Amino acid sequence: MEFTLETTLGEVLAHPQAKQVLDKHLRGVAANPMVQMAQGLSLNAILSLPQAAQLGLTREKVEGILAEINQRI
């Protein structure tokens, strides 16, 4: 499975290696209670949320994380 911007956050968190990479770049995100509400959203949809910008989460950053995930799996 290749992870893309259309992959849901829940799919990333369900894959142990992908979750590890995500947590490496966004420390503590997997344990954040707010993440539970966003699990059904695609990464692309999450990028459109104002909270993403407040956290400094950009398309480029997510694409870099996805590239690392796809290299590892």
N, CA, C, O and CB atoms as a CASP TS submission, in Angstrom:
PFRMAT TS
TARGET T0000
AUTHOR 0000-0000-0000
METHOD Language model
MODEL 1
PARENT N/A
ATOM      1  N   MET     1       0.843  -1.190   0.000  1.00  0.00           N
ATOM      2  CA  MET     1       0.000   0.000   0.000  1.00  0.00           C
ATOM      3  C   MET     1       0.879   1.240   0.000  1.00  0.00           C
ATOM      4  O   MET     1       1.807   1.354   0.801  1.00  0.00           O
ATOM      5  CB  MET     1      -0.954   0.005   1.219  1.00  0.00           C
ATOM      6  N   GLU     2       0.587   2.149  -0.883  1.00  0.00           N
ATOM      7  CA  GLU     2       1.310   3.415  -0.910  1.00  0.00           C
ATOM      8  C   GLU     2       0.453   4.478  -0.227  1.00  0.00           C
ATOM      9  O   GLU     2      -0.735   4.622  -0.514  1.00  0.00           O
ATOM     10  CB  GLU     2       1.663   3.835  -2.374  1.00  0.00           C
ATOM     11  N   PHE     3       1.075   5.208   0.671  1.00  0.00           N
ATOM     12  CA  PHE     3       0.384   6.283   1.371  1.00  0.00           C
ATOM     13  C   PHE     3       0.471   7.555   0.540  1.00  0.00           C
ATOM     14  O   PHE     3       1.532   7.906   0.024  1.00  0.00           O
ATOM     15  CB  PHE     3       0.985   6.505   2.785  1.00  0.00           C
ATOM     16  N   THR     4      -0.679   8.249   0.417  1.00  0.00           N
ATOM     17  CA  THR     4      -0.754   9.479  -0.373  1.00  0.00           C
ATOM     18  C   THR     4      -1.502  10.533   0.439  1.00  0.00           C
ATOM     19  O   THR     4      -1.910  10.281   1.573  1.00  0.00           O
ATOM     20  CB  THR     4      -1.459   9.228  -1.752  1.00  0.00           C
ATOM     21  N   LEU     5      -1.674  11.697  -0.143  1.00  0.00           N
ATOM     22  CA  LEU     5      -2.451  12.750   0.512  1.00  0.00           C
ATOM     23  C   LEU     5      -3.919  12.358   0.658  1.00  0.00           C
ATOM     24  O   LEU     5      -4.637  12.969   1.450  1.00  0.00           O
ATOM     25  CB  LEU     5      -2.337  14.054  -0.272  1.00  0.00           C
ATOM     26  N   GLU     6      -4.375  11.361  -0.082  1.00  0.00           N
ATOM     27  CA  GLU     6      -5.758  10.890   0.024  1.00  0.00           C
ATOM     28  C   GLU     6      -5.909   9.800   1.083  1.00  0.00           C
ATOM     29  O   GLU     6      -7.029   9.379   1.376  1.00  0.00           O
ATOM     30  CB  GLU     6      -6.239  10.369  -1.325  1.00  0.00           C
ATOM     31  N   THR     7      -4.817   9.343   1.652  1.00  0.00           N
ATOM     32  CA  THR     7      -4.856   8.367   2.743  1.00  0.00           C
ATOM     33  C   THR     7      -5.443   9.046   3.973  1.00  0.00           C
ATOM     34  O   THR     7      -5.158  10.214   4.238  1.00  0.00           O
ATOM     35  CB  THR     7      -3.430   7.790   3.047  1.00  0.00           C
ATOM     36  N   THR     8      -6.258   8.319   4.720  1.00  0.00           N
ATOM     37  CA  THR     8      -6.816   8.906   5.934  1.00  0.00           C
ATOM     38  C   THR     8      -5.794   8.842   7.068  1.00  0.00           C
ATOM     39  O   THR     8      -4.886   8.011   7.068  1.00  0.00           O
ATOM     40  CB  THR     8      -8.119   8.181   6.340  1.00  0.00           C
ATOM     41  N   LEU     9      -5.966   9.727   8.014  1.00  0.00           N
ATOM     42  CA  LEU     9      -5.103   9.721   9.182  1.00  0.00           C
ATOM     43  C   LEU     9      -5.233   8.392   9.923  1.00  0.00           C
ATOM     44  O   LEU     9      -4.249   7.870  10.447  1.00  0.00           O
ATOM     45  CB  LEU     9      -5.445  10.899  10.113  1.00  0.00           C
ATOM     46  N   GLY    10      -6.438   7.850   9.966  1.00  0.00           N
ATOM     47  CA  GLY    10      -6.663   6.556  10.609  1.00  0.00           C
ATOM     48  C   GLY    10      -5.855   5.437   9.967  1.00  0.00           C
ATOM     49  O   GLY    10      -5.339   4.564  10.666  1.00  0.00           O
ATOM     50  N   GLU    11      -5.742   5.457   8.646  1.00  0.00           N
ATOM     51  CA  GLU    11      -4.953   4.433   7.943  1.00  0.00           C
ATOM     52  C   GLU    11      -3.472   4.555   8.295  1.00  0.00           C
ATOM     53  O   GLU    11      -2.784   3.546   8.455  1.00  0.00           O
ATOM     54  CB  GLU    11      -5.145   4.555   6.416  1.00  0.00           C
ATOM     55  N   VAL    12      -2.992   5.770   8.414  1.00  0.00           N
ATOM     56  CA  VAL    12      -1.590   5.982   8.794  1.00  0.00           C
ATOM     57  C   VAL    12      -1.358   5.473  10.215  1.00  0.00           C
ATOM     58  O   VAL    12      -0.383   4.769  10.478  1.00  0.00           O
ATOM     59  CB  VAL    12      -1.207   7.487   8.688  1.00  0.00           C
ATOM     60  N   LEU    13      -2.256   5.831  11.121  1.00  0.00           N
ATOM     61  CA  LEU    13      -2.095   5.441  12.518  1.00  0.00           C
ATOM     62  C   LEU    13      -2.242   3.937  12.727  1.00  0.00           C
ATOM     63  O   LEU    13      -1.691   3.390  13.682  1.00  0.00           O
ATOM     64  CB  LEU    13      -3.101   6.173  13.374  1.00  0.00           C
ATOM     65  N   ALA    14      -2.975   3.266  11.849  1.00  0.00           N
ATOM     66  CA  ALA    14      -3.173   1.817  11.967  1.00  0.00           C
ATOM     67  C   ALA    14      -1.945   1.019  11.538  1.00  0.00           C
ATOM     68  O   ALA    14      -1.813  -0.153  11.890  1.00  0.00           O
ATOM     69  CB  ALA    14      -4.366   1.391  11.136  1.00  0.00           C
ATOM     70  N   HIS    15      -1.052   1.644  10.785  1.00  0.00           N
ATOM     71  CA  HIS    15       0.146   0.954  10.300  1.00  0.00           C
ATOM     72  C   HIS    15       1.301   1.298  11.240  1.00  0.00           C
ATOM     73  O   HIS    15       1.700   2.460  11.307  1.00  0.00           O
ATOM     74  CB  HIS    15       0.483   1.358   8.812  1.00  0.00           C
ATOM     75  N   PRO    16       1.849   0.319  11.969  1.00  0.00           N
ATOM     76  CA  PRO    16       2.871   0.610  12.989  1.00  0.00           C
ATOM     77  C   PRO    16       4.076   1.406  12.484  1.00  0.00           C
ATOM     78  O   PRO    16       4.513   2.343  13.153  1.00  0.00           O
ATOM     79  CB  PRO    16       3.359  -0.673  13.572  1.00  0.00           C
ATOM     80  N   GLN    17       4.617   1.052  11.322  1.00  0.00           N
ATOM     81  CA  GLN    17       5.784   1.771  10.806  1.00  0.00           C
ATOM     82  C   GLN    17       5.418   3.192  10.379  1.00  0.00           C
ATOM     83  O   GLN    17       6.182   4.130  10.607  1.00  0.00           O
ATOM     84  CB  GLN    17       6.396   1.011   9.624  1.00  0.00           C
ATOM     85  N   ALA    18       4.259   3.345   9.765  1.00  0.00           N
ATOM     86  CA  ALA    18       3.813   4.676   9.348  1.00  0.00           C
ATOM     87  C   ALA    18       3.561   5.556  10.566  1.00  0.00           C
ATOM     88  O   ALA    18       3.922   6.733  10.581  1.00  0.00           O
ATOM     89  CB  ALA    18       2.536   4.579   8.485  1.00  0.00           C
ATOM     90  N   LYS    19       2.945   4.980  11.574  1.00  0.00           N
ATOM     91  CA  LYS    19       2.673   5.716  12.811  1.00  0.00           C
ATOM     92  C   LYS    19       3.980   6.171  13.464  1.00  0.00           C
ATOM     93  O   LYS    19       4.063   7.284  13.984  1.00  0.00           O
ATOM     94  CB  LYS    19       1.861   4.843  13.792  1.00  0.00           C
ATOM     95  N   GLN    20       4.978   5.324  13.434  1.00  0.00           N
ATOM     96  CA  GLN    20       6.279   5.656  14.010  1.00  0.00           C
ATOM     97  C   GLN    20       6.912   6.852  13.291  1.00  0.00           C
ATOM     98  O   GLN    20       7.460   7.743  13.939  1.00  0.00           O
ATOM     99  CB  GLN    20       7.216   4.440  13.942  1.00  0.00           C
ATOM    100  N   VAL    21       6.839   6.874  11.972  1.00  0.00           N
ATOM    101  CA  VAL    21       7.387   7.995  11.200  1.00  0.00           C
ATOM    102  C   VAL    21       6.600   9.268  11.485  1.00  0.00           C
ATOM    103  O   VAL    21       7.182  10.339  11.658  1.00  0.00           O
ATOM    104  CB  VAL    21       7.365   7.680   9.685  1.00  0.00           C
ATOM    105  N   LEU    22       5.282   9.150  11.533  1.00  0.00           N
ATOM    106  CA  LEU    22       4.444  10.308  11.814  1.00  0.00           C
ATOM    107  C   LEU    22       4.791  10.907  13.180  1.00  0.00           C
ATOM    108  O   LEU    22       4.927  12.122  13.321  1.00  0.00           O
ATOM    109  CB  LEU    22       2.956   9.918  11.762  1.00  0.00           C
ATOM    110  N   ASP    23       4.931  10.043  14.170  1.00  0.00           N
ATOM    111  CA  ASP    23       5.239  10.510  15.515  1.00  0.00           C
ATOM    112  C   ASP    23       6.652  11.088  15.606  1.00  0.00           C
ATOM    113  O   ASP    23       6.918  11.962  16.431  1.00  0.00           O
ATOM    114  CB  ASP    23       5.077   9.372  16.512  1.00  0.00           C
ATOM    115  N   LYS    24       7.540  10.605  14.772  1.00  0.00           N
ATOM    116  CA  LYS    24       8.904  11.151  14.727  1.00  0.00           C
ATOM    117  C   LYS    24       8.878  12.619  14.291  1.00  0.00           C
ATOM    118  O   LYS    24       9.606  13.450  14.836  1.00  0.00           O
ATOM    119  CB  LYS    24       9.792  10.320  13.761  1.00  0.00           C
ATOM    120  N   HIS    25       8.050  12.921  13.325  1.00  0.00           N
ATOM    121  CA  HIS    25       7.996  14.276  12.775  1.00  0.00           C
ATOM    122  C   HIS    25       7.022  15.185  13.525  1.00  0.00           C
ATOM    123  O   HIS    25       7.208  16.401  13.564  1.00  0.00           O
ATOM    124  CB  HIS    25       7.609  14.219  11.318  1.00  0.00           C
ATOM    125  N   LEU    26       5.993  14.596  14.115  1.00  0.00           N
ATOM    126  CA  LEU    26       4.969  15.356  14.836  1.00  0.00           C
ATOM    127  C   LEU    26       4.815  14.728  16.219  1.00  0.00           C
ATOM    128  O   LEU    26       3.827  14.051  16.501  1.00  0.00           O
ATOM    129  CB  LEU    26       3.594  15.367  14.055  1.00  0.00           C
ATOM    130  N   ARG    27       5.781  14.957  17.051  1.00  0.00           N
ATOM    131  CA  ARG    27       5.840  14.317  18.372  1.00  0.00           C
ATOM    132  C   ARG    27       4.522  14.409  19.131  1.00  0.00           C
ATOM    133  O   ARG    27       3.934  15.481  19.281  1.00  0.00           O
ATOM    134  CB  ARG    27       6.942  14.945  19.201  1.00  0.00           C
ATOM    135  N   GLY    28       4.082  13.254  19.601  1.00  0.00           N
ATOM    136  CA  GLY    28       2.892  13.181  20.422  1.00  0.00           C
ATOM    137  C   GLY    28       1.567  13.233  19.681  1.00  0.00           C
ATOM    138  O   GLY    28       0.509  13.157  20.305  1.00  0.00           O
ATOM    139  N   VAL    29       1.607  13.361  18.366  1.00  0.00           N
ATOM    140  CA  VAL    29       0.351  13.507  17.622  1.00  0.00           C
ATOM    141  C   VAL    29      -0.525  12.263  17.741  1.00  0.00           C
ATOM    142  O   VAL    29      -1.748  12.379  17.823  1.00  0.00           O
ATOM    143  CB  VAL    29       0.642  13.797  16.150  1.00  0.00           C
ATOM    144  N   ALA    30       0.065  11.105  17.750  1.00  0.00           N
ATOM    145  CA  ALA    30      -0.726   9.872  17.809  1.00  0.00           C
ATOM    146  C   ALA    30      -1.467   9.741  19.129  1.00  0.00           C
ATOM    147  O   ALA    30      -2.522   9.108  19.177  1.00  0.00           O
ATOM    148  CB  ALA    30       0.169   8.660  17.600  1.00  0.00           C
ATOM    149  N   ALA    31      -0.948  10.319  20.193  1.00  0.00           N
ATOM    150  CA  ALA    31      -1.570  10.219  21.513  1.00  0.00           C
ATOM    151  C   ALA    31      -2.527  11.378  21.798  1.00  0.00           C
ATOM    152  O   ALA    31      -3.221  11.364  22.815  1.00  0.00           O
ATOM    153  CB  ALA    31      -0.497  10.169  22.585  1.00  0.00           C
ATOM    154  N   ASN    32      -2.574  12.363  20.932  1.00  0.00           N
ATOM    155  CA  ASN    32      -3.420  13.531  21.141  1.00  0.00           C
ATOM    156  C   ASN    32      -4.895  13.137  20.989  1.00  0.00           C
ATOM    157  O   ASN    32      -5.278  12.562  19.971  1.00  0.00           O
ATOM    158  CB  ASN    32      -3.048  14.661  20.144  1.00  0.00           C
ATOM    159  N   PRO    33      -5.721  13.442  21.994  1.00  0.00           N
ATOM    160  CA  PRO    33      -7.143  13.075  21.916  1.00  0.00           C
ATOM    161  C   PRO    33      -7.874  13.704  20.724  1.00  0.00           C
ATOM    162  O   PRO    33      -8.840  13.127  20.226  1.00  0.00           O
ATOM    163  CB  PRO    33      -7.839  13.480  23.194  1.00  0.00           C
ATOM    164  N   MET    34      -7.436  14.857  20.269  1.00  0.00           N
ATOM    165  CA  MET    34      -8.080  15.514  19.122  1.00  0.00           C
ATOM    166  C   MET    34      -7.883  14.713  17.832  1.00  0.00           C
ATOM    167  O   MET    34      -8.687  14.816  16.905  1.00  0.00           O
ATOM    168  CB  MET    34      -7.522  16.936  18.942  1.00  0.00           C
ATOM    169  N   VAL    35      -6.834  13.930  17.776  1.00  0.00           N
ATOM    170  CA  VAL    35      -6.536  13.132  16.589  1.00  0.00           C
ATOM    171  C   VAL    35      -7.639  12.104  16.350  1.00  0.00           C
ATOM    172  O   VAL    35      -7.936  11.759  15.206  1.00  0.00           O
ATOM    173  CB  VAL    35      -5.169  12.430  16.734  1.00  0.00           C
ATOM    174  N   GLN    36      -8.236  11.623  17.416  1.00  0.00           N
ATOM    175  CA  GLN    36      -9.309  10.636  17.280  1.00  0.00           C
ATOM    176  C   GLN    36     -10.438  11.158  16.396  1.00  0.00           C
ATOM    177  O   GLN    36     -11.025  10.401  15.623  1.00  0.00           O
ATOM    178  CB  GLN    36      -9.858  10.258  18.656  1.00  0.00           C
ATOM    179  N   MET    37     -10.738  12.443  16.509  1.00  0.00           N
ATOM    180  CA  MET    37     -11.827  13.026  15.720  1.00  0.00           C
ATOM    181  C   MET    37     -11.457  13.184  14.246  1.00  0.00           C
ATOM    182  O   MET    37     -12.341  13.291  13.396  1.00  0.00           O
ATOM    183  CB  MET    37     -12.217  14.378  16.296  1.00  0.00           C
ATOM    184  N   ALA    38     -10.169  13.200  13.937  1.00  0.00           N
ATOM    185  CA  ALA    38      -9.727  13.443  12.569  1.00  0.00           C
ATOM    186  C   ALA    38      -9.335  12.168  11.831  1.00  0.00           C
ATOM    187  O   ALA    38      -8.895  12.241  10.683  1.00  0.00           O
ATOM    188  CB  ALA    38      -8.566  14.392  12.575  1.00  0.00           C
ATOM    189  N   GLN    39      -9.481  11.023  12.447  1.00  0.00           N
ATOM    190  CA  GLN    39      -9.021   9.780  11.824  1.00  0.00           C
ATOM    191  C   GLN    39      -9.690   9.472  10.493  1.00  0.00           C
ATOM    192  O   GLN    39      -9.077   8.826   9.643  1.00  0.00           O
ATOM    193  CB  GLN    39      -9.250   8.641  12.757  1.00  0.00           C
ATOM    194  N   GLY    40     -10.912   9.907  10.286  1.00  0.00           N
ATOM    195  CA  GLY    40     -11.609   9.635   9.028  1.00  0.00           C
ATOM    196  C   GLY    40     -11.281  10.614   7.923  1.00  0.00           C
ATOM    197  O   GLY    40     -11.717  10.439   6.785  1.00  0.00           O
ATOM    198  N   LEU    41     -10.511  11.652   8.249  1.00  0.00           N
ATOM    199  CA  LEU    41     -10.152  12.662   7.242  1.00  0.00           C
ATOM    200  C   LEU    41      -8.901  12.261   6.476  1.00  0.00           C
ATOM    201  O   LEU    41      -7.984  11.653   7.028  1.00  0.00           O
ATOM    202  CB  LEU    41      -9.937  14.026   7.904  1.00  0.00           C
ATOM    203  N   SER    42      -8.880  12.608   5.201  1.00  0.00           N
ATOM    204  CA  SER    42      -7.661  12.395   4.421  1.00  0.00           C
ATOM    205  C   SER    42      -6.616  13.407   4.882  1.00  0.00           C
ATOM    206  O   SER    42      -6.950  14.441   5.461  1.00  0.00           O
ATOM    207  CB  SER    42      -7.937  12.529   2.881  1.00  0.00           C
ATOM    208  N   LEU    43      -5.370  13.102   4.623  1.00  0.00           N
ATOM    209  CA  LEU    43      -4.298  14.032   4.980  1.00  0.00           C
ATOM    210  C   LEU    43      -4.496  15.356   4.250  1.00  0.00           C
ATOM    211  O   LEU    43      -4.207  16.422   4.795  1.00  0.00           O
ATOM    212  CB  LEU    43      -2.912  13.430   4.643  1.00  0.00           C
ATOM    213  N   ASN    44      -4.984  15.286   3.029  1.00  0.00           N
ATOM    214  CA  ASN    44      -5.252  16.490   2.252  1.00  0.00           C
ATOM    215  C   ASN    44      -6.322  17.351   2.939  1.00  0.00           C
ATOM    216  O   ASN    44      -6.190  18.573   3.002  1.00  0.00           O
ATOM    217  CB  ASN    44      -5.699  16.116   0.823  1.00  0.00           C
ATOM    218  N   ALA    45      -7.377  16.710   3.450  1.00  0.00           N
ATOM    219  CA  ALA    45      -8.439  17.436   4.150  1.00  0.00           C
ATOM    220  C   ALA    45      -7.900  18.065   5.440  1.00  0.00           C
ATOM    221  O   ALA    45      -8.275  19.181   5.799  1.00  0.00           O
ATOM    222  CB  ALA    45      -9.623  16.492   4.468  1.00  0.00           C
ATOM    223  N   ILE    46      -7.035  17.351   6.117  1.00  0.00           N
ATOM    224  CA  ILE    46      -6.443  17.880   7.353  1.00  0.00           C
ATOM    225  C   ILE    46      -5.627  19.135   7.056  1.00  0.00           C
ATOM    226  O   ILE    46      -5.620  20.080   7.845  1.00  0.00           O
ATOM    227  CB  ILE    46      -5.553  16.812   8.036  1.00  0.00           C
ATOM    228  N   LEU    47      -4.947  19.139   5.926  1.00  0.00           N
ATOM    229  CA  LEU    47      -4.151  20.316   5.554  1.00  0.00           C
ATOM    230  C   LEU    47      -5.010  21.556   5.352  1.00  0.00           C
ATOM    231  O   LEU    47      -4.517  22.676   5.490  1.00  0.00           O
ATOM    232  CB  LEU    47      -3.366  20.033   4.287  1.00  0.00           C
ATOM    233  N   SER    48      -6.271  21.374   5.033  1.00  0.00           N
ATOM    234  CA  SER    48      -7.148  22.524   4.804  1.00  0.00           C
ATOM    235  C   SER    48      -7.696  23.112   6.111  1.00  0.00           C
ATOM    236  O   SER    48      -8.300  24.185   6.099  1.00  0.00           O
ATOM    237  CB  SER    48      -8.303  22.118   3.901  1.00  0.00           C
ATOM    238  N   LEU    49      -7.493  22.430   7.214  1.00  0.00           N
ATOM    239  CA  LEU    49      -7.974  22.907   8.506  1.00  0.00           C
ATOM    240  C   LEU    49      -7.076  24.014   9.054  1.00  0.00           C
ATOM    241  O   LEU    49      -5.857  23.945   8.898  1.00  0.00           O
ATOM    242  CB  LEU    49      -8.051  21.751   9.503  1.00  0.00           C
ATOM    243  N   PRO    50      -7.649  25.024   9.686  1.00  0.00           N
ATOM    244  CA  PRO    50      -6.840  26.108  10.260  1.00  0.00           C
ATOM    245  C   PRO    50      -5.856  25.607  11.316  1.00  0.00           C
ATOM    246  O   PRO    50      -4.780  26.182  11.485  1.00  0.00           O
ATOM    247  CB  PRO    50      -7.748  27.162  10.872  1.00  0.00           C
ATOM    248  N   GLN    51      -6.220  24.546  12.023  1.00  0.00           N
ATOM    249  CA  GLN    51      -5.340  23.998  13.049  1.00  0.00           C
ATOM    250  C   GLN    51      -4.033  23.484  12.453  1.00  0.00           C
ATOM    251  O   GLN    51      -2.990  23.541  13.105  1.00  0.00           O
ATOM    252  CB  GLN    51      -6.044  22.878  13.801  1.00  0.00           C
ATOM    253  N   ALA    52      -4.080  22.989  11.234  1.00  0.00           N
ATOM    254  CA  ALA    52      -2.872  22.494  10.577  1.00  0.00           C
ATOM    255  C   ALA    52      -1.882  23.634  10.380  1.00  0.00           C
ATOM    256  O   ALA    52      -0.689  23.484  10.645  1.00  0.00           O
ATOM    257  CB  ALA    52      -3.215  21.838   9.222  1.00  0.00           C
ATOM    258  N   ALA    53      -2.378  24.760   9.919  1.00  0.00           N
ATOM    259  CA  ALA    53      -1.509  25.926   9.712  1.00  0.00           C
ATOM    260  C   ALA    53      -0.949  26.425  11.038  1.00  0.00           C
ATOM    261  O   ALA    53       0.212  26.828  11.114  1.00  0.00           O
ATOM    262  CB  ALA    53      -2.279  27.057   9.006  1.00  0.00           C
ATOM    263  N   GLN    54      -1.770  26.399  12.078  1.00  0.00           N
ATOM    264  CA  GLN    54      -1.320  26.847  13.393  1.00  0.00           C
ATOM    265  C   GLN    54      -0.185  25.970  13.921  1.00  0.00           C
ATOM    266  O   GLN    54       0.682  26.444  14.654  1.00  0.00           O
ATOM    267  CB  GLN    54      -2.488  26.846  14.382  1.00  0.00           C
ATOM    268  N   LEU    55      -0.195  24.697  13.546  1.00  0.00           N
ATOM    269  CA  LEU    55       0.849  23.771  13.981  1.00  0.00           C
ATOM    270  C   LEU    55       2.051  23.756  13.042  1.00  0.00           C
ATOM    271  O   LEU    55       3.022  23.036  13.275  1.00  0.00           O
ATOM    272  CB  LEU    55       0.282  22.378  14.096  1.00  0.00           C
ATOM    273  N   GLY    56       1.977  24.556  11.981  1.00  0.00           N
ATOM    274  CA  GLY    56       3.071  24.596  11.024  1.00  0.00           C
ATOM    275  C   GLY    56       3.076  23.409  10.080  1.00  0.00           C
ATOM    276  O   GLY    56       4.100  23.097   9.473  1.00  0.00           O
ATOM    277  N   LEU    57       1.948  22.753   9.957  1.00  0.00           N
ATOM    278  CA  LEU    57       1.834  21.592   9.080  1.00  0.00           C
ATOM    279  C   LEU    57       1.527  22.066   7.667  1.00  0.00           C
ATOM    280  O   LEU    57       0.444  22.585   7.397  1.00  0.00           O
ATOM    281  CB  LEU    57       0.737  20.614   9.585  1.00  0.00           C
ATOM    282  N   THR    58       2.471  21.888   6.786  1.00  0.00           N
ATOM    283  CA  THR    58       2.330  22.320   5.399  1.00  0.00           C
ATOM    284  C   THR    58       2.247  21.105   4.471  1.00  0.00           C
ATOM    285  O   THR    58       2.572  19.982   4.855  1.00  0.00           O
ATOM    286  CB  THR    58       3.511  23.232   4.992  1.00  0.00           C
ATOM    287  N   ARG    59       1.812  21.358   3.267  1.00  0.00           N
ATOM    288  CA  ARG    59       1.756  20.296   2.255  1.00  0.00           C
ATOM    289  C   ARG    59       3.148  19.689   2.045  1.00  0.00           C
ATOM    290  O   ARG    59       3.290  18.472   1.928  1.00  0.00           O
ATOM    291  CB  ARG    59       1.200  20.848   0.912  1.00  0.00           C
ATOM    292  N   GLU    60       4.151  20.532   1.998  1.00  0.00           N
ATOM    293  CA  GLU    60       5.519  20.061   1.785  1.00  0.00           C
ATOM    294  C   GLU    60       5.965  19.145   2.926  1.00  0.00           C
ATOM    295  O   GLU    60       6.603  18.118   2.695  1.00  0.00           O
ATOM    296  CB  GLU    60       6.481  21.254   1.654  1.00  0.00           C
ATOM    297  N   LYS    61       5.627  19.523   4.145  1.00  0.00           N
ATOM    298  CA  LYS    61       6.005  18.705   5.301  1.00  0.00           C
ATOM    299  C   LYS    61       5.306  17.350   5.244  1.00  0.00           C
ATOM    300  O   LYS    61       5.934  16.319   5.484  1.00  0.00           O
ATOM    301  CB  LYS    61       5.658  19.431   6.620  1.00  0.00           C
ATOM    302  N   VAL    62       4.015  17.343   4.930  1.00  0.00           N
ATOM    303  CA  VAL    62       3.267  16.087   4.847  1.00  0.00           C
ATOM    304  C   VAL    62       3.808  15.223   3.710  1.00  0.00           C
ATOM    305  O   VAL    62       3.934  14.008   3.864  1.00  0.00           O
ATOM    306  CB  VAL    62       1.759  16.362   4.641  1.00  0.00           C
ATOM    307  N   GLU    63       4.126  15.832   2.584  1.00  0.00           N
ATOM    308  CA  GLU    63       4.687  15.064   1.466  1.00  0.00           C
ATOM    309  C   GLU    63       6.030  14.450   1.849  1.00  0.00           C
ATOM    310  O   GLU    63       6.337  13.331   1.440  1.00  0.00           O
ATOM    311  CB  GLU    63       4.852  15.959   0.224  1.00  0.00           C
ATOM    312  N   GLY    64       6.825  15.166   2.625  1.00  0.00           N
ATOM    313  CA  GLY    64       8.101  14.614   3.103  1.00  0.00           C
ATOM    314  C   GLY    64       7.890  13.437   4.042  1.00  0.00           C
ATOM    315  O   GLY    64       8.601  12.435   3.967  1.00  0.00           O
ATOM    316  N   ILE    65       6.907  13.566   4.927  1.00  0.00           N
ATOM    317  CA  ILE    65       6.583  12.472   5.846  1.00  0.00           C
ATOM    318  C   ILE    65       6.093  11.263   5.049  1.00  0.00           C
ATOM    319  O   ILE    65       6.490  10.131   5.325  1.00  0.00           O
ATOM    320  CB  ILE    65       5.510  12.917   6.884  1.00  0.00           C
ATOM    321  N   LEU    66       5.239  11.502   4.071  1.00  0.00           N
ATOM    322  CA  LEU    66       4.731  10.400   3.237  1.00  0.00           C
ATOM    323  C   LEU    66       5.858   9.720   2.476  1.00  0.00           C
ATOM    324  O   LEU    66       5.871   8.496   2.349  1.00  0.00           O
ATOM    325  CB  LEU    66       3.675  10.914   2.249  1.00  0.00           C
ATOM    326  N   ALA    67       6.793  10.493   1.975  1.00  0.00           N
ATOM    327  CA  ALA    67       7.926   9.899   1.257  1.00  0.00           C
ATOM    328  C   ALA    67       8.721   8.981   2.170  1.00  0.00           C
ATOM    329  O   ALA    67       9.124   7.891   1.763  1.00  0.00           O
ATOM    330  CB  ALA    67       8.840  10.992   0.686  1.00  0.00           C
ATOM    331  N   GLU    68       8.949   9.418   3.405  1.00  0.00           N
ATOM    332  CA  GLU    68       9.687   8.580   4.345  1.00  0.00           C
ATOM    333  C   GLU    68       8.892   7.328   4.707  1.00  0.00           C
ATOM    334  O   GLU    68       9.454   6.237   4.801  1.00  0.00           O
ATOM    335  CB  GLU    68      10.026   9.372   5.609  1.00  0.00           C
ATOM    336  N   ILE    69       7.593   7.485   4.909  1.00  0.00           N
ATOM    337  CA  ILE    69       6.752   6.322   5.202  1.00  0.00           C
ATOM    338  C   ILE    69       6.822   5.315   4.064  1.00  0.00           C
ATOM    339  O   ILE    69       7.025   4.122   4.289  1.00  0.00           O
ATOM    340  CB  ILE    69       5.292   6.751   5.443  1.00  0.00           C
ATOM    341  N   ASN    70       6.652   5.803   2.842  1.00  0.00           N
ATOM    342  CA  ASN    70       6.639   4.903   1.685  1.00  0.00           C
ATOM    343  C   ASN    70       7.990   4.248   1.451  1.00  0.00           C
ATOM    344  O   ASN    70       8.046   3.161   0.877  1.00  0.00           O
ATOM    345  CB  ASN    70       6.221   5.658   0.439  1.00  0.00           C
ATOM    346  N   GLN    71       9.080   4.875   1.879  1.00  0.00           N
ATOM    347  CA  GLN    71      10.408   4.256   1.777  1.00  0.00           C
ATOM    348  C   GLN    71      10.536   3.102   2.760  1.00  0.00           C
ATOM    349  O   GLN    71      11.157   2.085   2.452  1.00  0.00           O
ATOM    350  CB  GLN    71      11.515   5.297   2.035  1.00  0.00           C
ATOM    351  N   ARG    72       9.954   3.259   3.934  1.00  0.00           N
ATOM    352  CA  ARG    72      10.124   2.278   5.008  1.00  0.00           C
ATOM    353  C   ARG    72       9.231   1.060   4.890  1.00  0.00           C
ATOM    354  O   ARG    72       9.565  -0.006   5.407  1.00  0.00           O
ATOM    355  CB  ARG    72       9.873   2.926   6.314  1.00  0.00           C
ATOM    356  N   ILE    73       8.094   1.202   4.213  1.00  0.00           N
ATOM    357  CA  ILE    73       7.181   0.055   4.177  1.00  0.00           C
ATOM    358  C   ILE    73       7.349  -0.742   2.898  1.00  0.00           C
ATOM    359  O   ILE    73       6.660  -1.743   2.699  1.00  0.00           O
ATOM    360  CB  ILE    73       5.734   0.518   4.312  1.00  0.00           C
TER
END
